[in-house]
Structures are given as C-alpha cells and as structure tokens.
Amino acid sequence: MEVAASVFDKAMALSPTEICQLFYVLSAAAVLAVAAVPETTQRLLTQYGARSCRDTATASPKSSKDRVVSDREPEDDANAGVFYRLIRGFTSVGQIPHSWFIHFYILSLGCTIFWATQLATNGAVLQLIVQHQLAKGALPSMTMSQVFLAWLLMGLQGARRLYECLAILRPSSSSMWIIHWLLGNGFYLCTSVAVWIEGSRAIQCSGPSCLGLEFPPPKSIIASSVFLAAWFMQYRCHRYLAGLKKYSLPDEGMFRYLVSPHYTCECLIYLSMAVLAAPEGLLYNRTLILACLFISVNLGVTANGTKLWYSEKFGDGVRGKWKMIPLLF
C-alpha cells in the first residue's frame, strides 16, 4: 500500500504534459524491448491480424510447393524453448477480435467532441486540467488558432479512420492480444489531450482579446498542408489494401517502393501535427513529437514484421523495398 501511495503521489506531482510524455516514452521503450527478443517470440507479442502466428496457422492450407515455412519459427512446443512457450501461453490469454480496432477511432472522435464541448462551455474538466498544467510553471504556449487547428485535424483523422472501419475495411475473423487494444486506447486518450494541453495559457486567457482566432503562423499552414496530403494518401493506401485479394502482395502506387506506406503516412500525420502545434519560439510541440516517436517505433516494429512475413510468403517480391521510411528504413 505504501508503494502504491508513493507512486500515486509522484504521478499527481506531474503536469498533464509530463504524464502524456511519460506515457509515450514508456510505451515506446516497451515496444523496443519487445523488438529485442528473439524473432519467433517477438511475433507472438507484436503481430496481429492476418500476420499473427495464430491466424496464419489457421489460414487455408497451401500446397507443399506454395507453402513457405520459416526455419526460425518453432513448429511445435516440443522443439520450442521455455521462454517461447511461456510467452505463447501468456499471449494466448486475452485474445480479442481484431475488429475491435474500431474502438480506437470511436474513442478518438468521442474525445474530440468532448473537448470541443468543454472548450465551448468552459467546462470543469478542461479547467481542472488547464489549471493543473499552469500550476507547474509558465511555459511557451500555443495560440488559440493552433489549439483549434490541432483539435480539428485530430478530429479529421479519427473521423476518417472510423469511416474506413465502417465502410471500407472488410470484416475479419483475425484476433489480437488485448495489450494491443489497451495500448491503442491509451494512446488515443492521451493524444486527445496532447493536441491542446500546451495551449493551456491561451485557453485560460480571459477577456474580449482572447475570443478571436488570429491567423496561424506560416509553419502551421505548411504543416497543415503536409497533414492533409498524408491524410489523403493514407486513405488511398487503406482503400487499396481493402480491395486486395486476401494474402496477396500489394504492389501498386506507393507500395511499389515501400512495404508499409500507410505507416509512413501515419508518421507524417503526427509529425506535421507536432510542427503545427509548436508553441511560440519552439520548432515543435514537445508532447506531440513524443507521440510521433511512439508511433514511429510502434509502426516500425510492425513494418519490420510485415516485410519478414511478405519475404517468407512471396520471396523476392519485397526485395529492394523500404519498410517504412524512404532511404532510412
């Protein structure tokens, strides 16, 4: 009890920005730690949907000529190590439908609407968080136009992803580990606050001079343009993937050069938001740049697993393609 009380007291001593930043950093560190374990065990922890070990094992059988079996993956528990069997048993508990991904975007869009209502009505929850943030000291602040712009673009992203889940993506019987679901929900909950929390001073401002929305700075306009371009390109990637025959290799458009261009777009979306929401005198928003860091690490590990899966299934079909970041990764 004393340890729990101590942890709670330390958590309460953090500002809202520090709580969000800590979540992103610890989550990214956890993903990197998982990436360091042996590949076969890593797949149990990171792969989900059609590429998960369980789902590929139950997919329609292939002929011996077409079936590609990795010599890195244990074929049965008798040949597997103790650590692999332990993780396999651990991840077998809490398997949930992959379709629950839709919850991320319901939460994201719901939070966007909630914070808009709080901002419009000077709501108690918003004021509690803002006052706690300002109590930790004066920091450079976003303007109200930046707060509105970041909130709007986050809402656009959540709305589009929800639309894709409802109208474009095909129903799937695939599963994922509940930890992925919890981490995703934590990310969207935290990011719904991160998009405006560094504008607390502008939100707290009172008087007629605070009611107007000044024109956003040039870098915010440029970053918004990058956001919209990445937003549209990601939509095209998701629409193309949804139209592919199951377990086939995407090879059109950006997929000719990248294994996971939709992940590239996701990184650009959050990077552009970090720039457009940068407080006065700063190059980027310190909280959102850590959200971008987490997205890059998390999707980078997934993109690496995707390329390995494609390599095993299609051989040279992905040779020469970048995984996610052109010229780097």
N, C-alpha and C positions, 0 to 999 in steps of 0.2 A: 504493500500500500504506500509506503514511504517513497519507493522508487517511482511509482505511478504519479504520486502527488508532485514529486520533483520534476518529472517530465512535463506534467501539465503546467506547472508554474513557469518553466522555461519556454514552453510553447506560447503561453499568454504574454510573455515578455517580448515576443517577436512582433514586428509590424506586419500588416497584411501582405505587403510586398515581400518581406522576408519569408513568410510562410509559403507563398506561391513559389518563390525562387528555390526554397529548400525542397519543396515537392519535386520540382523539375530536375534539380541536381541529383537528388537521391534516386529518383526514378531512372534517370539516365545512367547513373552508376550501377544500379541493379541490372539494367539491360546489358551493360558492358561486362558485368561479372558473369552473366549467363553466357555471353558470347565467348568467354574464355574457357568454358568447359568443353569436353570432347564433343565432336560434331554430332554423333548419334544421340547423345544426351541433350545437346543443345536443341535438336529438332523437337524433342518432346516438350521443351519449355517455350519455344518461340514460334513454331509453325502451327498454323491453324487453317481451318477451311479445307479446300481441296488438296493442299500440300501437306497436311498433317499426316503423321505416321498412321494414325488410326483410319483416316479417311482414304488414304491411298491403299491401305491394306484391304479395305472393303470395296474398292472400286471394281468395275467389271474386269474379269480376268483377261489377260492378253496371252497370245501365243508365245512359246518359248523364243521364237525369232524376234518378236517385238518387245518382249518384256526386258526391262533394264533393271538389274538388281545391283545395288551398291554394295561393294565388299566392306564398306565402312559401317553398315548397319547390322546389328545382330539379328539373325533370323529366328532365334527363339531364346527363351530365358536361360536355357541350359548353357548357351555359349556367351551370354551377356555377363558383364561384370556386375559386382554387387551394387556399385553406385548407379549404374544404368537401371537395374531392376528396382532400386529404391525410388529413383525419380519417376520411373514408369508407373509404379504403384501410386506415388504421390499425385502425379498429374491425372491419373485415371479417376480420381475423386474430384467432383465439381465440374464435370464436362457439361456444357450448356450449348444450346443451338447457336450456330454461327449467325443466324438471322437476328440474334439479339444485338448485333451491331447497331441496329436502328435506334436502340435506346440512347446511344451516344448523341445522336442528332436531335432526338426528341428533347433530351436534357439541354443540349446546347441552345436550341431555338427557344425552349422554355425559359432558360436563364436570360437570354437576350431580351425577351418580352418582360420578364420580371424586373430586370434592372432598368429598362426603359420606363416602366411604371413607377419604380422607386425614384428615378431621376425627375420625372414629370410631377410627382406629388411630394417631393422632398421627404421620401419615406424613411421610417425609423431605422430599418435595417441598413440602408445606404448611409445614413448619417452616423450610425454606430461605427461602421467600418471606416468611413472617412475620418471621423474624429480620432479613432484609434491610430490611423495612419499618421495624421498630423501631429499627434501627441509625441511621436517618436522623433520629431525634429523637422525643420524646414528643408525640403528638397526641391530641386528643379521640377516644375510642374508642366504637364501637358496643358494646352489651351482647351477651351470648351469645344472648339471646332474639331480638334484632334480626338477628343473624347467621343464626340458624336460620330466622326468618321470611322474610328476603330470599332465602335459598337455596331455601326451599320454594316461594315464589311464582315465582322464576325457573324452577324445575323444572316447575311447573304450566304456565307459558307455553310452554316448549319441548315438553312432552308434548302439549298441546292442538294446537299448530301441526303437530307430527309426525302426529298423528291426522288432522288436516284434510288433509294432503298424501296420506295413505294411503287415507282412506275417503270424503272429501267432494269434493275438487277433481278435476275431470275431466282426463284425460290431454290433453296439448297438444304440438303439434309446434313451438311457438314457440321462439325462441332468445334468448340474452342474451350480452352480452360477458363474457369471463372476469374482467375487472376487477371487475364487479359481484359475481361469485361470490367472489373473493378478499377484497373489502371486507366482504362479509357474514360470511364465515367469521372474518375478523379481529375483527369486532365481537362476535360471539358468544363467541369465545375470550376476548377481553378482558373482556367483561361477566361471564363466569363467575367471574372473579377479583374484579371490581369490587364484586360484591354482598357480599363478606365482607372485603375487604382492609382497610377502615377499622375493622374489629373485631379487628385483629391483637393489640392489647393484651389483650383478653378471651380470645382463643384461646390466647395464650401463658401466661395465668394458670395457676398450678398449685396444687394443694391441694383439699381437700373443698369449700371455699366456692365453687370455680369450676365445680363439676359441676352445680349446679342451674340451671334456667332461670327467671329471675324474670319476672313478668308484664310484657309490653311496655308502654311508655308510651302514654298516650291517643292522641297524634298518630299512633303506629304502627298502632293499632287502626283509627282513622279512615281512614288512608291505605290500609290493607289492604282496607277495605270499598270504597274507590274503585277499587282494583286489581281486585277481584273483579267489580264492576259493569262496568268497562271490558272486562275479560277475557271476560265473558259476551256483552256487546254486540258485541264484535269477532267472536266465534264466530257470532252470528246474522248479521252482515254477510257473513262469508265463506260461510256456508251459503246465504244468499240469492243471492249472486253466482254460486255454483256451479250454482244451478238456473236461471239466466237463459239465454235463447237467445243464442248467440254473436253478438257485436257488437250487442247491444241495450242500451237505456238503462235503468239501474236507477232506479226512481222510487218505491219503497215504503219505509216506515219512515224511518230517519234519512236515507236517500238523497233524500227529498223536499226536504231543506234543505241537505244537504252533498254535494259531489261525491265525496268520499272519506272517509266517516265511519269506515271501518275504520282509516284512518291516524290519525284523531282519537283513536280508542281506543288505538292503539299509543302515541301520545304520552302519554296519561293513564296507561297502564300503567307506563311508565318514570318519569314524574313522581311517581306515587304511591310507587314503589319508592325514589326518591331521598329522599322525605319519611320513609317508614317506617324507612329505614336511616340516618337522621341521627344522628351521634354526639352524645353529651351536650353540651348547650349550643348546638347548631347547629340551624338551621331545616331544613337538607337535607344529604344526603350529597354532598360536593363532587365525587366521582368519578362517581357515578350521575347527578348533574344535568348533567354534560357528556355522558354517554351519551344523556340525554334531548335535549340540544341537538343532537347529531349526528342523532338520529332525526328531530327536528322539521325540521331543514334538509334532510336527505335526502328525507324523505317530502313535504315542502313543495314541493320542486322537481318531484318526480314527480306530485304532485297538480295542480300548475300545468299540466304537460304533459297530464295526463288531461283537465282541463277544456278545453284547447285542442283536443284530439282529439275530445271529445264535441261541441264547438261546430262543428267542421268537418263532423262526420258527422250531427248531429241539429239543427243550427241553434239555435233559441231554446229547445230542451229543457232547457238548463242555465242559462239566464238567470235571475239572481236567487239562484242557489245559492252558498253559501260553498264555497270549495275544501276547506278542512280545519279551520280554527279559526273557530267562530261569532263574528260581529261584528268579526273582525280580518282574516281571510284566507280 
